Amino acid sequence: MGTVADDDTSAEFHAFFERHYAELARLAHLLTGEPDAADDLAADALLALWHRWDRVRAADHPVAYARGVVANLARTRIRTAVRERSRIALFWAQREERTENPDVAGVVDVQEALRRLPFRKRACVVLRHAFDLSEKDTALALGVSVGTVKSQTSKGMAELQRLLGAKGVPKQVHAAIARSGEAAGGTR
């Protein structure tokens, strides 16, 4: 038999669940762009909240706490999806393709220039030009807005152009990153 306190806690959580589940599922959908995953993420978040319910209900803003849990779960899901896409791309890239006389110095120059960029600019440039992700997919992967992706990619490419002193930097970046495995090991 449960105690009155346990019943009150359960009723309080149930009321919170009923009041906020749809909002949390909508948030998950908007963050991930995956309507099928939204319900799962909202349910996972609410399960995590139930396990910490004493702490959550004592918080100044329990709904804000819940939104943060959903955002973190969505971020983890997006990062996992990006890693999975990268693994798949690497798997398919293992086919026998040789580049005659790769420009090893060019690859090294581009990699060095990329390392000089701040992380967010570097990540935007690499995801957009080396992985051919859309602005939306890049924004989702990095947890930033599409506008941030646009500005950081533009600024990053301008900085690379300044560092490398060349026109056609996007082609150089794409080619250099694609060949970096070949330059190191012969084949990709």
C-alpha positions as CSV (number, residue, x, y, z in Angstrom):
1,M,0.0,0.0,0.0
2,G,1.3,3.4,-0.9
3,T,1.3,6.2,1.6
4,V,-0.6,9.5,1.3
5,A,2.6,11.3,0.5
6,D,3.4,8.8,-2.3
7,D,-0.1,9.2,-3.7
8,D,0.2,13.0,-3.6
9,T,3.6,12.9,-5.3
10,S,2.2,10.5,-8.0
11,A,-0.9,12.7,-8.5
12,E,1.3,15.8,-8.8
13,F,3.5,14.3,-11.4
14,H,0.5,12.9,-13.3
15,A,-0.9,16.4,-13.4
16,F,2.4,17.8,-14.6
17,F,2.6,15.1,-17.3
18,E,-1.0,15.8,-18.5
19,R,-0.3,19.5,-18.6
20,H,3.1,19.5,-20.4
21,Y,3.5,16.3,-22.4
22,A,2.2,17.7,-25.7
23,E,4.3,20.9,-25.3
24,L,7.4,18.8,-24.7
25,A,6.7,16.5,-27.6
26,R,6.2,19.5,-29.9
27,L,9.5,21.0,-28.6
28,A,11.3,17.7,-29.4
29,H,9.7,17.6,-32.9
30,L,10.9,21.2,-33.6
31,L,14.4,20.5,-32.3
32,T,14.9,17.3,-34.2
33,G,12.6,17.7,-37.2
34,E,11.5,14.1,-36.6
35,P,7.9,13.7,-35.7
36,D,8.2,10.0,-35.0
37,A,11.0,10.6,-32.5
38,A,9.2,13.5,-30.7
39,D,6.9,11.3,-28.6
40,D,9.8,9.0,-27.6
41,L,12.0,12.0,-26.6
42,A,9.2,13.6,-24.6
43,A,8.5,10.2,-22.9
44,D,12.1,9.7,-22.1
45,A,12.4,13.2,-20.7
46,L,9.3,12.7,-18.5
47,L,10.7,9.4,-17.3
48,A,13.9,11.1,-16.3
49,L,11.9,13.8,-14.6
50,W,9.9,11.2,-12.6
51,H,13.2,9.7,-11.3
52,R,14.2,13.2,-10.1
53,W,10.7,14.4,-9.3
54,D,11.6,15.7,-5.8
55,R,14.3,17.9,-7.2
56,V,12.2,19.0,-10.3
57,R,9.1,20.0,-8.3
58,A,11.4,22.0,-5.9
59,A,12.9,23.9,-8.8
60,D,11.8,27.5,-9.4
61,H,10.7,26.6,-12.9
62,P,9.9,22.9,-13.3
63,V,8.7,23.4,-16.9
64,A,12.0,25.1,-17.9
65,Y,13.8,22.2,-16.3
66,A,11.7,19.8,-18.4
67,R,12.4,21.8,-21.6
68,G,16.1,21.6,-20.8
69,V,16.0,17.8,-20.5
70,V,14.1,17.5,-23.8
71,A,16.7,19.8,-25.5
72,N,19.6,17.8,-24.1
73,L,18.0,14.5,-25.3
74,A,17.3,16.1,-28.7
75,R,20.9,17.3,-28.9
76,T,22.2,13.8,-28.1
77,R,19.9,12.2,-30.8
78,I,21.1,14.7,-33.4
79,R,24.7,14.1,-32.6
80,T,24.2,10.4,-32.7
81,A,22.5,10.7,-36.1
82,V,25.3,12.9,-37.5
83,R,27.9,10.3,-36.2
84,E,25.9,7.5,-37.8
85,R,25.8,9.4,-41.2
86,S,29.5,10.0,-41.0
87,R,30.1,6.3,-40.3
88,I,27.9,5.3,-43.3
89,A,29.7,7.8,-45.5
90,L,33.1,6.5,-44.4
91,F,31.9,2.9,-45.1
92,W,30.8,3.8,-48.6
93,A,33.9,5.8,-49.2
94,Q,36.1,2.8,-48.6
95,R,35.7,1.7,-52.3
96,E,38.9,1.6,-54.3
97,E,39.5,5.1,-55.6
98,R,43.0,6.4,-56.2
99,T,44.0,9.9,-56.8
100,E,47.0,10.3,-59.0
101,N,49.6,12.5,-57.5
102,P,47.5,14.0,-54.6
103,D,48.4,17.5,-53.6
104,V,49.7,16.6,-50.2
105,A,51.0,20.1,-49.6
106,G,47.6,21.5,-50.4
107,V,45.9,19.1,-48.1
108,V,48.3,20.0,-45.3
109,D,47.8,23.7,-45.9
110,V,44.0,23.4,-45.8
111,Q,44.1,21.3,-42.7
112,E,46.4,23.8,-41.0
113,A,44.2,26.7,-42.1
114,L,41.1,24.9,-40.7
115,R,42.8,24.3,-37.4
116,R,43.4,28.1,-37.1
117,L,39.6,28.8,-37.3
118,P,37.6,29.0,-34.1
119,F,35.6,25.8,-33.5
120,R,32.2,27.0,-34.6
121,K,33.5,28.5,-37.9
122,R,35.5,25.3,-38.5
123,A,32.6,23.1,-37.8
124,C,30.3,25.0,-40.1
125,V,32.8,25.0,-42.9
126,V,33.6,21.3,-42.6
127,L,30.0,20.2,-42.2
128,R,28.8,22.3,-45.1
129,H,31.7,21.8,-47.6
130,A,33.3,18.5,-46.6
131,F,30.2,16.6,-45.5
132,D,27.8,18.4,-47.9
133,L,25.2,18.9,-45.1
134,S,22.5,21.4,-45.7
135,E,22.4,24.6,-43.6
136,K,19.5,23.1,-41.7
137,D,21.3,19.8,-41.0
138,T,24.4,21.7,-40.0
139,A,22.4,23.9,-37.6
140,L,20.8,20.8,-36.1
141,A,24.1,19.1,-35.7
142,L,25.7,22.1,-33.9
143,G,22.6,23.1,-32.0
144,V,22.6,26.6,-33.5
145,S,20.3,28.5,-35.8
146,V,20.4,28.4,-39.6
147,G,21.4,32.1,-39.6
148,T,24.3,31.3,-37.4
149,V,25.4,28.5,-39.8
150,K,25.2,31.0,-42.7
151,S,27.2,33.7,-41.0
152,Q,29.8,31.4,-39.5
153,T,30.3,29.5,-42.8
154,S,30.6,32.8,-44.7
155,K,33.1,34.2,-42.2
156,G,35.0,30.9,-42.0
157,M,35.3,30.7,-45.8
158,A,36.5,34.3,-45.9
159,E,39.1,33.6,-43.3
160,L,40.2,30.5,-45.2
161,Q,40.5,32.5,-48.3
162,R,42.6,35.1,-46.5
163,L,44.8,32.4,-44.9
164,L,45.2,30.4,-48.2
165,G,45.3,33.4,-50.5
166,A,43.2,31.6,-53.1
167,K,40.0,31.8,-55.0
168,G,37.8,28.7,-55.1
169,V,38.4,27.9,-51.5
170,P,35.2,25.7,-51.2
171,K,36.6,23.4,-53.8
172,Q,40.0,23.3,-52.2
173,V,38.5,22.6,-48.7
174,H,36.2,19.8,-50.1
175,A,39.0,18.3,-52.2
176,A,41.6,18.5,-49.5
177,I,39.5,16.9,-46.8
178,A,38.3,14.2,-49.2
179,R,42.0,13.5,-50.1
180,S,43.3,13.7,-46.5
181,G,42.8,9.9,-46.1
182,E,44.4,9.2,-49.4
183,A,47.4,11.4,-48.7
184,A,47.9,9.6,-45.4
185,G,47.3,6.1,-46.5
186,G,47.2,5.9,-50.2
187,T,43.5,4.9,-50.7
188,R,40.3,5.9,-49.2
